[in-house]
Amino acid sequence: MNKIDAQKGSFSIAGFHTLPVRVYYEETDAAGIVYYANYLRFAERARTELLREIGVAHESIKKTWGVEFVVRNCNAKYIAPAFLDDILEVRTTCTKIRGASISLRQSAVRDGEELVVMDVIIASRSHTSGKAVRIPKEVRVAFQQITELENEV
């Protein structure tokens, strides 16, 4: 495994979590440009690392509260391409916390330039029934560490 992919992300003073990602051959098209759907994979990887770092990893949430997160909505704006061997940062910040959902803004950035901006809503649901459930208080508090805008609690 490449050292950059094995790294944990980090938190910035600006209120977001950053995960470094190197672009591999398998993630590009014939022209060496990152295939658009791979940005969704980068964003998923960043959300997973974010959860670990704020103390509420996927398996922990499931085991402790019987809750899991699923993507309910994702809107991506593609601004500029990334290329083979680029080192990107996937930045994640929380923009709103509701009863059973969390809105996140994620961006793929190269050398300070936003390439793709994704607005993602993740929903909290029961692991056993699959029905929407309120986000546990401890998880809500953990997400407030990276909340950029005013919360609706």
C-alpha positions as CSV (number, residue, x, y, z in Angstrom):
1,M,0.0,0.0,0.0
2,N,1.3,3.4,-0.9
3,K,2.3,5.5,2.2
4,I,0.0,8.4,1.2
5,D,-3.1,6.2,1.1
6,A,-2.2,4.6,4.4
7,Q,-2.1,8.0,6.1
8,K,-4.8,9.2,8.3
9,G,-6.3,12.5,7.5
10,S,-5.9,15.7,9.5
11,F,-8.0,18.5,10.8
12,S,-7.3,22.1,9.7
13,I,-7.7,25.2,11.6
14,A,-10.3,26.3,9.0
15,G,-12.7,23.6,10.3
16,F,-12.4,20.8,7.9
17,H,-10.9,17.3,7.7
18,T,-8.3,16.6,5.0
19,L,-7.3,13.2,3.5
20,P,-4.5,13.0,1.0
21,V,-5.1,10.8,-2.0
22,R,-2.8,9.9,-4.8
23,V,-4.3,9.3,-8.3
24,Y,-3.5,5.8,-9.6
25,Y,-3.6,4.5,-13.2
26,E,-6.7,2.4,-12.4
27,E,-8.6,5.6,-11.5
28,T,-8.0,7.3,-14.8
29,D,-9.4,7.0,-18.3
30,A,-7.4,6.5,-21.5
31,A,-6.3,10.1,-21.5
32,G,-4.9,9.9,-17.9
33,I,-7.7,12.0,-16.5
34,V,-9.5,10.8,-13.3
35,Y,-12.8,9.1,-14.2
36,Y,-15.6,11.2,-12.7
37,A,-17.1,8.4,-10.6
38,N,-13.8,7.9,-8.7
39,Y,-14.3,11.3,-7.0
40,L,-17.2,9.6,-5.2
41,R,-14.8,6.8,-4.1
42,F,-12.3,9.4,-2.8
43,A,-15.1,11.2,-0.9
44,E,-16.3,7.9,0.7
45,R,-12.8,7.1,1.8
46,A,-12.5,10.5,3.3
47,R,-15.8,10.2,5.2
48,T,-14.7,6.8,6.6
49,E,-11.4,8.2,7.8
50,L,-13.2,11.3,9.2
51,L,-15.5,9.0,11.3
52,R,-12.5,7.1,12.7
53,E,-10.7,10.3,13.6
54,I,-13.7,12.0,15.4
55,G,-14.2,8.8,17.4
56,V,-17.3,7.3,15.8
57,A,-16.1,4.7,13.2
58,H,-18.7,2.9,11.2
59,E,-18.4,-0.4,13.1
60,S,-18.4,1.4,16.5
61,I,-21.6,3.2,15.6
62,K,-23.2,0.0,14.5
63,K,-22.1,-2.0,17.5
64,T,-22.9,0.7,20.1
65,W,-26.1,2.2,18.8
66,G,-27.3,-0.1,16.0
67,V,-27.0,2.8,13.6
68,E,-25.4,3.1,10.2
69,F,-25.0,6.0,7.7
70,V,-26.0,5.8,4.1
71,V,-25.7,8.4,1.4
72,R,-29.1,9.9,0.7
73,N,-28.0,12.5,-1.8
74,C,-24.9,13.7,-3.6
75,N,-24.5,16.6,-5.9
76,A,-21.1,17.0,-7.6
77,K,-19.8,20.0,-9.5
78,Y,-16.8,19.2,-11.7
79,I,-14.6,22.2,-12.1
80,A,-11.3,20.9,-13.4
81,P,-9.7,17.5,-14.0
82,A,-7.1,15.6,-11.9
83,F,-4.5,13.5,-13.6
84,L,-2.5,10.3,-13.1
85,D,0.0,10.7,-10.2
86,D,-1.6,13.9,-8.8
87,I,-1.7,14.2,-5.1
88,L,-5.1,15.5,-4.1
89,E,-6.6,16.5,-0.8
90,V,-10.2,15.5,0.0
91,R,-11.5,18.2,2.3
92,T,-14.7,17.5,4.4
93,T,-16.7,19.8,6.5
94,C,-20.1,19.5,8.1
95,T,-22.6,22.1,7.1
96,K,-25.7,21.0,8.9
97,I,-26.8,18.5,11.4
98,R,-30.5,17.5,11.5
99,G,-32.4,14.8,13.5
100,A,-31.6,11.9,11.2
101,S,-29.2,13.4,8.6
102,I,-25.9,15.3,8.2
103,S,-25.0,17.5,5.3
104,L,-21.4,17.6,4.3
105,R,-19.4,19.6,1.8
106,Q,-16.5,17.6,0.3
107,S,-14.0,18.9,-2.2
108,A,-11.1,17.4,-4.1
109,V,-8.3,19.9,-4.1
110,R,-4.9,20.0,-5.9
111,D,-2.4,22.6,-4.8
112,G,-5.2,24.8,-3.3
113,E,-7.4,24.6,-6.4
114,E,-10.8,23.0,-6.0
115,L,-11.4,20.5,-8.8
116,V,-14.6,18.9,-7.7
117,V,-17.1,20.1,-5.0
118,M,-19.6,17.6,-3.6
119,D,-22.6,18.3,-1.4
120,V,-23.4,15.1,0.4
121,I,-26.3,14.2,2.7
122,I,-25.8,11.1,4.8
123,A,-28.8,9.6,6.6
124,S,-28.8,7.7,9.9
125,R,-30.7,4.5,9.8
126,S,-31.3,1.4,12.0
127,H,-28.9,-1.4,11.1
128,T,-31.6,-4.0,11.6
129,S,-34.8,-2.4,10.2
130,G,-33.2,0.0,7.7
131,K,-35.6,2.8,8.8
132,A,-34.4,6.3,9.5
133,V,-33.5,6.9,13.1
134,R,-32.3,9.9,15.1
135,I,-28.5,10.4,15.2
136,P,-27.2,9.4,18.6
137,K,-26.2,12.4,20.8
138,E,-22.5,11.2,21.0
139,V,-22.3,11.0,17.2
140,R,-23.9,14.4,16.9
141,V,-21.4,15.9,19.3
142,A,-18.5,14.2,17.4
143,F,-19.7,15.8,14.1
144,Q,-19.9,19.2,15.7
145,Q,-16.0,19.2,15.8
146,I,-16.1,19.9,12.0
147,T,-19.3,21.8,11.6
148,E,-18.8,24.9,9.5
149,L,-22.2,26.5,9.7
150,E,-25.0,26.9,12.2
151,N,-26.6,23.6,13.3
152,E,-30.2,22.7,13.5
153,V,-30.3,20.3,16.5
